[in-house]
């Protein structure tokens, strides 16, 4: 049986052609001449009886996926990927086939898959030092074992991903979706986990002022995670669009900072900071500043602003994926 899947197949000629030709026509990036294409591929089969086959209900579109399609993503993790891979690490699906040793899961159940291919899915019984203490995001064997290299589903050729009709998962990766949780909300489990990890690792104090740079999915999930973990901090969110501002208010933002206006001047005024003008380059905010900044965009401009907007001895937490930075002035550190 065959199915349709959106795949990424990297090679130096395809990559180089895509980089050059997209300046003429961006559609070249996904018409099969570059790395991304919609293809007919065989339906996946269970590698052993600890695995399950999942029929896709929803596949999320992550900024990392878009960056990969547009060839903007750093090649740093390419040795921890295997090609061709099917996109889609954010997922919600229905169990279509369950291996005999995949636990108490039943065909027809709704599940979401933990988006990490750590020691257990790779067949290791002796866990690496990080997996042994539950830090599976730091697994040291993501290019070893019974699977092809891949940090997560959606970047591993053996598992497939949710940008297809079916994909595979190991029983250790599965989480049942309760009946009172919609598919749409369940699809946000992975990005919410990103925000939750940052909130638990670097929680603000109750009397601190927090700035969240960006009100996309990651920024909003960062806000939701802070409030869900009981944070009483004063949380400001930089939002560019009205729908983002409305969502941030619903999730518990104290103040909305207009990202289309001069928000450096706005935050300087709010925190009693001076604005100084260097001989050349961007303005500097001196004194004042917020206590903690969660940078949730990953762009050079956003990281650079995060450093400028945070007070002396404050904390900047990089939650977005920065990739290769070329225009970040790190002097503020």
N, C-alpha and C positions, 0 to 999 in steps of 0.2 A: 504494500500500500504506500502511496505517495501523499505528501501534504505540501502546503506552501509555507515558506519560511523566509524571513528577511535576514540575510546573512552578510557577514563581512569576511572577505578573503584577502588577506594582506600579502602583497609581494612588492618588491622595490619598483618594478615597472608600473604596476597599477597605482601605487602610492604616488610616484613621481608624476604620472599622467594626471591623476586627480588633482594634485596641488596646482599644476599649471593650467589645466583645462577649466577648472571651476571659475576662474576669472572671466572666462568667456561665457560659460553657461553652467550655473550651479547644478542643473539637473544631471550633468555628467557624473556627479558624485554617487547617484543611485540608479543609473540605467544599465549597470553591468560592465561598463567600460572601465570604471574605477573599482573600488573595493566593495561597495555595497550593492546588493541586488536582491530582488524578489525571485526565489527559485523554487522549483519542485524538487523535493528531497524525500528520501525514504522516511516513513514514520520510525521513530526510535524504538528499540527493543530493550527489555530489561537486561542489564549486564549480569545480574545475579538476583537471587530471591530476597535480598534485603532492600531492593529498589522498588519504586512505583512509577507508573506512567500517568501523567496528568494531562487532562484536556483543558486547554486555556479558556478561561472566562474573561479575564482582563490581563493585559500586559501594560505596565507603566512605561512612560517615556521619560527617562532620566536625562539630566543635562550631560552626563558622561556619555550616554548613547549618542546624543546629538553631536557632541564634540568629536566622538570617534568617527561618525559618518562624515563630518565636515573636515576630518583630518587635522583637527586642532589639538587633539589630546597628546600629551607627552608620550614618547615611546618608552618611557621608563618601565612600564608594566608589560611591554610586549613579550619579554621572555616568560612571563607568567600568564600567557594567553596561548590558545591553540586554534589554528585556522583550518577550514572556515568555521567560524562560530555563528550561532544564531543569537541575535540580540534578545534582551529581555530578562533582567534580574529582578525587577519589580513585578510581582505576579500574584494572581488569584486563579485557582483552577479547581476542577472536579476530578477525583481519583477515577481513572479509567481502567487501571490494572494494578493489582497489589501483589507483590511477591509473598511467598509462603512464610518468609522470616522477617516481614516488614512490620511486625507488631500487630496491634489490634485495629489497624485502619481498615476501612471497608470501601469497596467501590461505591462511588456516588457521593462520598463526603467532600465537602468544600475544604480546601487547605490553602495555606500559603507556605512558601519554601524559604527557609533561612538562606540568605544570599551569600554563603561562604562555603567553599569546598575545602574543608579542613581535614584533619587526619582520618576521622571515621569514614566519611564518604569515600576516601581514597584507599580504604581497606586496611589501615594501620590499627592494630590492637594496642601496641605500645605508643601512647600519645607523645607528641613532642612536648617540650617543657611548657610552652604557652598553652596548648590545647589542654594539657593536664590540669591547669589551674583556671580553665574556663575562658581564656583570652584567645578564642579561636580566630579572631580577626588578625592575630599575629602569627598564625600557623607558619612553621618553617618548612612545610612539605607540600606547598601548593603547586610544585612542579614535579612531584614524585608520585609513586604508588600506582594504583589500578586505573587512574584517570589520566587523560592528557592534561598538560598544564592549564591552569585557570584559577584565578582567585575566587571566581563566583560563577554561577550559572549565567549565561549570557556572554561569557568570554571563554568558554570551554567547549570544544567541538563535540565532546562525548555526551554532555548533558542536554544540549539544546537550550532554548530559552523561550520566554513567553511571547516573543514576536513570531510565533508559529502556532500550529494547531495543537501540537502535543510537545511535551518536554518531560525529562526524567528527573527524579530526585531520590536521594537515599533517605531511608526512614528516619534517620537522626536529624534530618533537616526539616521535618514536617511539623506544622502547627495547625490544628483544627480551627476553623473559623466558627465562632458561636452563631446561633441562629439570629441573634439580635444585632449582629454586625453585618452591614451591607458589603457587597463586593467592592464598592467604591471606597469605603472606609478601610477595608482590609488591604486594599492595594497600597495604602499609605503606611503600612507597618514598617517597611524597610526604611523609607526616609524619616519616619518618626524615630526609629531606632538610632539613626544618625544624630538627631537632636538630643535624644535621651542619653546617649553615650557622652556627649559633650556636657550635658547638664549634670550628670553624675560625676564625671571626672573633674570638672571645673565649676562647681556651683558658686553662684554669687552669694554674698552675705545680704541679710535682710535690709540693711541700711544703705546698700550700694545702688548706684545708678548704672544700669546696663544698657548698652546699645547693640541692637541687632542690625547688621548691615545686610540689607536685602530682604524682601518680602515675597520671594518666590516660594516654592514648596519647602525647600530646606530651611529658609528663614522662618516661615510660619510654623514648621514642625519644631524648630528650636524654641520658639516662643511657647508652643503648646507643651513641650517637654519641661520647660522651666516652671510653668504654672502647675503642671501635673505632679511635679515632685515637690510642690509646696512652696516654691520661691515667693517671697514677699517683696522682692527687689522692685525698684522703680525701673520699668523696662520701656525704653524708647525703641521704636522700629522705623528704619528708613524705608519708605515705600514710594514707588514711582507712580502707581496707578490707583484710582479710587477703589477698585475691587480688592486690591491688596490691602489698602488701608482699612476697608470695612472688615475684611477677614481678620486682620491683626487686632482690631478692636474687639471682635467677638471672642478671640482667643486670649484676651487679657492684657493687651498692650496698655501701658499707662499714658503714653504720648505717641503720636505719629509725627515723624519728621518727613517733610516733603522732599523726596529724592530728586525732583526736577528743579528745585530751587537751590539757593546757596546754603546748603545744610551745614557747611563748615562755620559760616557766620551765625547760623541759628544755634548750633551747639555751643559755640564760643560764648554767645550771649547768655544761654541757659546755665553755663557752668562758670561764668565770670572769668573767662580766658581772654588773653590778648591775641590779636591777629597781627603777625609780623610778616613783612614782605622781604624775602631774600633778594640779592642782587639779580638773580635769575631764578626761574622755577616757580613752583607752587607755593602758596602761602603757608605759613607755619602757625599753628595754634600753640601759644605759650602760656603755661599755667592753666588751671582749670582742667577740663576734659572729663570724660566718663571714667568710671572705675573699671568696668569690664566691657570689652567689645567682642561679640561673636560675629566673625566675618563669614557670611554665608553665600557669597557670590563666587569668589575665587578668581576674579579678574585682577589685573595689575592695579587698575584705578581704585578698586574697592579695598584691596589690601593696603595700598598706600594711604588711603584716607583713614582706614582703621588705625594705623600707626599714629597718624597726626591727631586723631580725635580722642585718643586715650591718654589719661593723665600720667604723670611721672609715677613710676612704680605700679602702674595699672597692669591689667592683663589683656592680651589679645589672643583669642582662641580661633584658630583657623579651622572652620567647619566645612567651608566650601573646598573644592579640589583646585588648588592653585596652578598645578602644572608648571610650566617653565615661565618664570617671571623675568621680564626684561626692563620694566620701568618702575620698579618699586624702590623707593629711597628708604633704606633701613637705618638711616642715621638716628631716627627718633628713639631707637632701642638703646 
